[in-house]
Amino acid sequence: MDEAAAAEAVQLLDGEGEFGGEAAERFMAAAGVAGCGLSYAVVSIMGPQSSGKSTLLNQLFGTNFREMDAFRGRSQTTKGIWIARCVGVEPCTIVLDLEGTDGRERGEDDTAFEKQSALFALAISDIVLINMWCHDIGREQAANKPLLKTVFQVMMRLFSPRKTTLLFVIRDKTRTPLEHLEPVLREDIQKIWNSVAKPDAHKDTPISEFFNVQVTALPSFEEKEEQFREQVQQLRQRFSNSIAPGGLAGDRRGVVPASGFLFSSQQIWKVIRENKDLDLPAHKVMVATVRCDEIAHEKFSCLTSDAEWMDLENAVQSGPVPSFGKKLGYIVDVHMQEYDKEAIYFDEAVRTTKRQLLKSRVLNLVQPAFQKMLAHLRTRALEKYKTDLNLTSESGKGFAASVRETTESSLNEFNQGCADAVIKQADWDYSKILEKVRRDIEDHTLAIRESKLSELTNHAKEKLRKALSEPVESLFDAAGHTTWASIRNLFKRETEAILPEFRKNLSGFEMESTSSEQMVSNLRDYARSIVENKAKEEAGKVLMHMKERFTMVFSHDKDSIPRVWTGKEDVRAIAKDARSAALKLLSVMTAIRWDEKPDRIENILTSTLLDGSVTSKGTSASSDPLASTTWEEVSPKYTLITPSQCKSLWKQFKAETEFTITQAVSTQQAHKRGNGRLPPPWAMVAIAVLGFNEIMVLLRNPIYLFLLFVGYLLVKALAVQLDINREFQNGVVPGIISVTAKLVPTLQNILNKVAADQQQQGHHQEAAAESLERQQQPQQQQQQPPPLLLSPRSPMSELRRMHMPFSPVPLSPVRRAASPSPSSSSSSTVSSPRNSGEDQKPRQMVEPDNESNNAYSSIV
């Protein structure tokens, strides 16, 4: 602190009563008063104008208040109130120099400012010096009595005045001893006190309750300057430690902290100027409220700009911070302690209230960071739970045991993290976050549990599907009397191998017995559904299977060797056996048989279909066992093919296998004709004699024979392309007209295709020759065959195949549900691995003679 700057006097109130706020603030900052707390004292001086007040203060406290120049006459020197700090006096002492009373400048009636300034001095001062002349003591109308009366009158405006020390300084002391002057002065003071009108509450209150009256005397400054200075120094000693017990201001009350002194002074002066009753306790609370608000706001601003807090806040945004609660608590504690340090001297109730508000603001500021920390802890706890659960599950522990262990570990770590994040200044409750963590763990556990159960179930289903699907399909392919017994044995064997393992895996989940048994039951039902669905699938292809079974039995012998129809085979018996085998397969596929209860389905089908009663014209619907939609021994839900559907399937089956039988019969007849006797000799002689000339022409000119063959092929190709039979169905004349119109374009197309094939063949031959020359390998001369008019790939060869007559057997209508494959309902021969070769060959219908017709009719 600069002592010279501190002793420099500053005008606190000007002559017009305006408060010098900026100058006073600069003075408080330069004097360092704000940091003194309660360790400071305020001294003011009153007295008549030109009574030497400023001179006394300057000599007593080392200040530099303006003094009157006696050589220029007696006039007003101090206007308003001036303030300065004492030099070399502890504790910090502030001195107020008031404008003198009874001045001619303000006039006789203008005493308002005197009263206001006197009240202001009494309200803020701990010690009031009353400067008075010695020769005025004992006079009734002397200047001291109006001053004292003014002091006591304004004192009554203080609701609860602070106890102030009134130090009467008797100037220009005469020979009369002080011990004789003091009683007279005190008696006058008591009379003035008694004469002043007081409130009812203080009518009997002694002056000692409000004032501590002391008296001192000083010699004349002008006549006895050295003696004056010596006694002033002695008086100065009394101001050292003035606020200590026993000091001049040792029993003061209602002290405002130094940091609020300037604000308190300004507010008191404002109330005095407005001529209001001055309630000092309320004023004290008001000053404490304002100053504590300012201090709290300042500390809150310091916290918001605190680098350590901002670093901590930024760090917690990106992840959990170790020792978060310790760091945050330290930051909050530092700023709260600074508030306590500065606000400790203000009213306790106000200080505590404002501290709570500051604490609330601080906690509201830092709580989002705390919540963010809890969010990180929540996320970390859940991630730890997920990781630990995976590890414990992989170690072979049961799922329920793993969940209990990892849940406890994760929650313990979360609780420890929360306890570390909580600060001592707040009673933050993280139980809601803990419940959220529990719910997160429970939700994840439920999801993982469902996933693992679903994975376990799907794995078991996959094993059942692999164990049942293909074997059941193979059993249906080889359907026979023991098919369903084999399926039941297969189902029992596989389920007894897979379901116990599934039940054992479920034990690790510690499920209720009813739930686990329900899952096992559902898995068993799934296995049954695999068999049933496969049965339904194969039943949908029953017609194809029947034709395959028929073809296998009919076209192969007992050693599975393809038959050669030489004419010695009993086609009737073979066809009946093949149809019987197909009918047995149909009986197996008609229903699902989970029990061993026998049924009569095969017998009904055999007696009704194979014996021919289904085609009997005299059969009535009431006596037909297949005129129904259910089987007697089979439940409708296990029925795959109804009796009426069996009848329709059998009709279609017979229609689609007739061609195979007819082809076998035709093959036998052709074999017989091929192995028959030669024409009679007379016929051969007649042919040789009658055709001798033609034979010789052909032998001499073979080109005729070749041209005749080519003409035959061309005519056959035209007949096929023009579809002569279809054109003449509508009549001879329309047929001739249509054929004539198409003859020339069709002939041109055929010739163009033949030429294109010949050209393409020539290009292939040239390319082959060039390739051989490049390889430069010796080759053997090969005899080139004469060029063919028709290549193997020419359309003419296709036409030669197309001219062969083909008459497919008309198909009977059948339910689409029984034949999902288009090939099974649209082709006369089933597309299967066994007859794929037959499908690729062009079918040729051989017209049987009378003998073959009789044989075929006997088979059908």
Secondary structure, 3 states (H helix, E strand, C coil): CCHHHHHCCEEEECCCCCECHHHHHHHHHHHCCHHHCCCEEEEEEECECCCCHHHHHHHHHCCCCCCCCHHHCCCCCCCCEEEEECCCCCCEEEEEEECCECCCCCCCCCCHHHHHHHHHHHHHCCEEEEEEEHHHCCCCCCCHHHHHHHHHHHHCCECCCCCEEEEEEEECCCCCCHHHHHHHHHHHHHHHHHHCCCCHHHCCCCHHHCEEEEEEECCCCCCCHHHHHHHHHHHHHCCCCCCCCCCCCCCCCCCCCHHHHHHHHHHHHHHHHCCCCECHHHHHHHHHHHHHHHHHHHHHHHHHCCHHHHHHHHHHHHCCCCCHHHHHHHHHHHHHHHHHHHHCCCCHHHHHHHHHHHHHHHHHHHHHHHHHHHHHHHHHHHHHHHHHHHHHHHCCCCHHHHHHHHHHHHHHHHHHHHHHHCCCCCCCCCHHHHHHHHHHHHHHHHHHHHHHHHHHHHHHHHHHHHHHHHHHHHHHHCCCCCHHHHHHHHHHHHHHHHHHHHHHHHHCCCCCHHHHHHHHHHHHHHHHHHHHHHHHHHHHCHHHHHHHHHHHHHHECCCCCECCCCCCCCHHHHHHHHHHHHHHHHHHHCECCCCCCCCCHHHHHHHHHHCCHHHCCCCCCCCCCCCCCCCCCCCHHHECCCHHHHHHHHHHHHHHHHHHHHHHHHHHHHHHHHCCCCCCHHHHHHHHHHCHHHHHHHHHCHHHHHHHHHHHHHHHHHHHHHCHHHHHHHCHHHHHHHHHHHHHHHHHHHHHHHHHHHHHHHHHHHHHHHHHHHHCCCCCCCCCCCCCCCCCCCHHHHHHHHCCCCCCCCCCCCCHHHCCCHHHHHCCCCCCCCCHHHHHCCCCCCCCCHHHHHHHHHHC
